[in-house]
Every structure is written in C-alpha cells, then in structure tokens.
Amino acid sequence: MSFPVQVIGENADVSVTEIDLSGAGPEEQSIAVDKVRTDDVSDEPLLRLWLIKISSSSHLLLASLPSLCVDASGMKNMVRDLSRCYAACLRGEELTDEPLPYIVVAEWQNELLEREDMEAGRTFWTKRYNPDLVNLKLPFEEPTGDSEFSPQTITIEIEPETVGKIASISSSHDCSVSTFLMTCWQVLLSRLTGQPDIVVGSVSDGRTDDELEYSLGLMTKYLPLSFHVDADSRFSKVMNQVEEGTREAREWQEAFSWATLA
C-alpha cells in the first residue's frame, strides 16, 4: 500500500481542563498560559480544551487538535461553531443545523478526482510539476540525517511606511500584497540557489464549494507553483507571472493530488 488510509473512530473523547489564574499577576498568568500551549499533547484524547479564568469577567479558552485532524481554516470554523453554540445557549435557543461529516467530504473529494471533466486539470498539474526542482539546496544547507524535525520561526516587524509602499506597488500592478511577497520569495530563492526555475508550495484551504466553507477537517492543499526567474527579469514581469500562475493553480486546485503526480 502506497498511501495511508484514514480510519474514522466510533467515539472520540474530549479533555476539558479548568485552570484558575485569577489570583496570579499578569506575568505569572502569561507564563502559565505559555506552558499550557507548549505542553506535549501527542497522546489521546485528540481534542483538548483548557478553560482558563483570568478574572471574574475574563476567561481564556485554548483548544488543541493534531494537524492531521484539522487545518487552520478548520480551527477558525470550530471557534465560530463554539461561539454560535455559546450565544445560542445564552439566549436559551438550540441550533438545528446538522454538521457535515468529514467522511462525506472525503468521499466527495475522491469522486471529484476521478471525474472525466477533471482530466484537463490533471493535465495542467502534470505539465506544471517538475520533480527535479523539488530538492534544490540552499547555501550552507546541511543534511539533517535522522535528527528530529524542529522548525523555527523568525518574526520581523515591517514599518508602516514600508507596508504602505508595498500596498501601493501591488495596487499599481493590479496584484495582491501576497503576490508581491511571493514574488520577493521567488527572486530570493532563485538568487540563493543560482537556479532560474523554482517550485514553492502555495496554501489553499480546499473549501471551494459553498457547503464546505464552514466545515471542519483537513482540507488544506499545498499546491506546487513553478516559476522562471531570469537574472535580467524585471520585478514587475515576475510579479505578473506569479499572479497568473497562482490564479491558474487556484482554478485547478480541485484536480490536484500528489498521488496523480507520483
């Protein structure tokens, strides 16, 4: 078997922990909350909730789910559902809408990939994807071997004046700010690797149907976008290329599957 099979359990436990920090100072509260966020939650149950009392009028609800169960949009939808349920409870009402089972969504996605009208989309991804471009090496990159995967993040604050200039440039070329930043990333990777052809992953939440807009589950796709950056290319030309390529990728995202490229 080449690909794992998802198994839906009959029941799922939920862990709810109440923590009272109302008697602690702001610094102590912050440390305690950070500790909850960084605790190891690899064991069951999968869904864990912490209701933290900050004061008599302020509470904090933390929720944790594995990334194999829900994506970022799904977490936002879960918060939305919790808020709706909480508001309905305060009004003494009962919500009547039925949740959309994830297994129904999974079956729909599999059927979609097999439809004949998706052939054009599958052809699009086959032509656009080049596996030889996936494993480009960056300068000073060293093999990790069997060491544990431990990604790190760097936070940089962009000055409001610079943000305004980015928005102005993007608007003048009828592009979004995200396209501008993606173009910067493409140019940087091309210069660092010395390669004109670069493939990067672009996140799409996969909720293309109206019925899926507020659904939970793992539907995010990382679409491979490939672009050509010549040393003498104008930035505006590359940005237009990125804008068009991203638009086409979004248009054919329903036809994308790593299995069809394997």
C-alpha positions in Angstrom: 0.0 0.0 0.0 1.5 3.3 -1.1 -0.8 5.7 0.8 -2.2 5.6 4.4 -5.9 5.0 4.9 -7.9 7.2 7.3 -10.0 5.4 9.8 -12.9 7.2 11.5 -13.4 6.1 15.1 -16.9 5.4 16.5 -16.3 7.7 19.5 -14.0 10.4 20.5 -13.1 11.6 24.0 -12.7 15.3 24.8 -10.4 16.6 27.5 -11.6 19.7 29.3 -9.3 21.2 32.0 -10.2 24.2 34.1 -7.4 26.4 35.4 -8.0 29.4 37.8 -5.3 32.1 37.4 -7.4 34.9 38.8 -5.2 35.2 41.8 -2.0 35.5 39.8 -0.3 38.6 38.4 -0.1 39.3 34.7 3.4 37.9 34.3 2.6 34.7 36.1 -0.6 34.3 34.1 1.4 34.7 30.9 3.9 32.1 31.9 1.2 29.7 32.9 -0.7 30.1 29.6 2.5 29.7 27.6 3.2 26.4 29.5 -0.2 25.1 28.5 0.4 26.0 24.9 3.8 24.2 24.8 2.8 21.1 26.7 3.2 17.8 24.9 -0.3 16.7 23.6 0.8 13.9 21.4 -1.3 11.3 23.3 -5.1 10.9 23.3 -7.6 12.4 23.5 -7.1 14.2 20.3 -9.3 17.2 21.2 -8.1 19.1 24.3 -9.7 22.2 25.8 -8.4 24.4 28.6 -10.7 27.0 30.2 -8.5 29.5 32.0 -10.0 32.0 34.4 -8.1 35.3 34.2 -10.5 37.3 36.3 -14.2 37.2 37.3 -15.1 38.8 34.0 -12.4 37.4 31.7 -11.8 33.8 30.6 -9.5 32.3 28.0 -10.3 29.1 26.0 -7.4 27.2 24.5 -8.1 24.4 22.0 -5.6 21.8 20.7 -6.0 19.3 17.8 -3.3 17.5 15.8 -2.5 18.9 12.4 -3.7 15.6 10.8 -7.2 16.3 12.1 -7.8 19.9 11.2 -6.2 22.7 9.3 -6.1 26.5 10.1 -9.4 27.2 8.4 -11.0 24.3 10.2 -9.8 25.6 13.6 -11.3 29.0 12.7 -14.6 27.3 11.8 -14.5 25.3 15.1 -14.1 28.6 17.0 -17.0 30.0 15.0 -19.2 27.0 15.9 -18.3 27.3 19.6 -19.2 31.0 19.6 -22.5 30.2 17.9 -23.3 27.5 20.4 -22.3 29.7 23.3 -24.5 32.6 22.0 -27.5 30.2 21.5 -27.1 28.8 25.0 -27.2 32.3 26.5 -30.4 33.0 24.5 -31.9 29.7 25.6 -32.0 28.5 21.9 -31.0 25.3 20.3 -29.1 25.1 17.0 -30.8 22.8 14.4 -28.2 22.7 11.6 -26.5 19.3 11.2 -22.7 19.1 10.9 -21.2 17.8 7.7 -19.4 14.6 8.4 -15.8 14.6 7.2 -16.2 11.2 5.7 -18.8 12.6 3.3 -16.3 15.3 2.3 -13.5 12.7 1.8 -15.8 10.6 -0.5 -16.7 13.7 -2.5 -13.1 14.7 -2.9 -12.2 11.2 -4.2 -15.1 11.1 -6.6 -14.0 14.6 -7.8 -10.5 13.4 -8.7 -11.9 10.6 -10.8 -14.4 12.6 -12.8 -13.7 12.9 -16.6 -14.1 16.6 -16.6 -11.1 16.9 -14.3 -8.8 15.5 -16.9 -7.9 19.0 -18.1 -6.9 19.8 -14.5 -4.8 16.7 -14.1 -3.0 17.5 -17.4 -2.4 21.0 -16.1 -0.6 19.8 -13.0 1.4 17.1 -14.8 2.8 19.7 -17.2 3.5 22.3 -14.4 5.1 20.0 -11.9 8.8 19.1 -12.3 10.1 16.7 -9.6 13.7 17.6 -10.3 13.1 21.1 -8.9 11.8 20.0 -5.5 15.1 19.2 -3.9 17.1 22.3 -4.5 19.8 23.0 -1.9 20.3 26.4 -0.3 23.8 27.7 0.5 25.2 26.3 3.8 22.4 23.7 4.0 23.5 20.6 5.8 21.8 17.2 5.8 19.8 16.6 9.0 20.1 12.8 8.9 17.8 11.2 11.5 17.6 14.2 13.7 14.2 15.4 14.9 12.3 17.9 12.7 12.3 21.1 14.7 11.3 24.1 12.6 12.0 27.6 13.9 10.4 30.9 13.1 11.8 34.5 12.9 9.4 37.4 13.4 10.3 40.7 11.7 8.1 43.8 12.1 7.7 45.8 8.9 7.4 49.6 9.4 4.0 51.1 8.4 5.7 53.3 5.8 7.1 50.2 4.1 3.8 48.4 4.3 2.2 51.4 2.6 4.8 51.3 -0.2 4.2 47.5 -0.7 0.4 48.1 -0.9 1.0 50.9 -3.4 3.2 48.9 -5.7 0.9 45.9 -5.6 -2.1 48.1 -6.5 -0.3 49.8 -9.4 0.2 46.4 -11.0 -3.3 45.0 -10.1 -1.7 42.4 -7.9 -2.4 41.5 -4.2 0.1 42.1 -1.4 0.5 38.3 -1.1 1.6 38.1 -4.7 4.1 40.9 -4.1 5.6 38.9 -1.2 5.5 35.6 -3.1 7.5 37.3 -5.9 10.1 38.5 -3.4 10.4 35.0 -2.1 10.8 33.6 -5.6 13.5 36.1 -6.5 15.4 35.5 -3.3 15.3 31.7 -3.7 16.5 32.0 -7.3 19.4 34.1 -6.3 20.4 31.9 -3.3 20.3 28.7 -5.3 21.5 30.1 -8.6 18.6 28.4 -10.4 16.2 30.2 -12.7 13.4 27.7 -12.1 11.9 27.4 -8.6 9.0 25.5 -7.1 7.3 26.6 -4.0 4.2 25.5 -2.2 1.2 27.8 -2.0 -1.5 27.1 0.6 -5.1 26.6 -0.5 -7.7 25.7 2.1 -9.6 23.4 -0.4 -13.0 24.7 0.5 -14.1 25.6 -3.0 -17.8 24.5 -2.5 -20.2 26.7 -0.6 -21.2 23.7 1.6 -17.6 23.3 2.7 -17.0 26.9 3.6 -17.6 26.4 7.4 -16.6 22.7 7.5 -14.0 21.2 9.8 -11.4 18.6 8.9 -8.2 18.6 7.0 -8.8 20.1 3.5 -5.8 22.3 3.0 -3.6 21.6 0.0 -0.1 22.8 -0.7 -0.2 23.5 -4.4 3.3 23.3 -6.2 3.8 26.6 -8.1 6.7 26.7 -10.6 8.1 29.9 -12.0 11.1 31.0 -14.1 13.2 33.9 -12.9 15.9 35.2 -15.3 18.8 37.2 -13.9 17.7 40.2 -16.0 13.9 39.8 -15.5 12.1 42.9 -14.4 10.4 42.5 -11.0 7.0 43.6 -12.5 7.3 40.8 -15.1 8.0 38.2 -12.4 5.1 39.5 -10.3 2.6 39.3 -13.2 3.9 35.7 -13.8 3.3 34.8 -10.1 -0.2 36.4 -10.2 -1.2 34.5 -13.3 0.3 31.2 -12.1 -1.4 31.5 -8.7 -4.7 32.2 -10.3 -4.4 29.2 -12.6 -3.4 27.0 -9.7 -6.5 28.1 -7.7 -8.7 27.4 -10.7 -7.4 23.8 -11.0 -6.9 23.1 -7.3 -9.7 20.5 -7.1 -7.9 18.4 -9.7 -4.6 18.4 -7.7 -3.4 15.3 -5.8 0.1 14.2 -5.0 -1.0 10.7 -5.9 -1.6 11.6 -9.5 2.0 13.1 -9.7 3.7 10.1 -8.1 
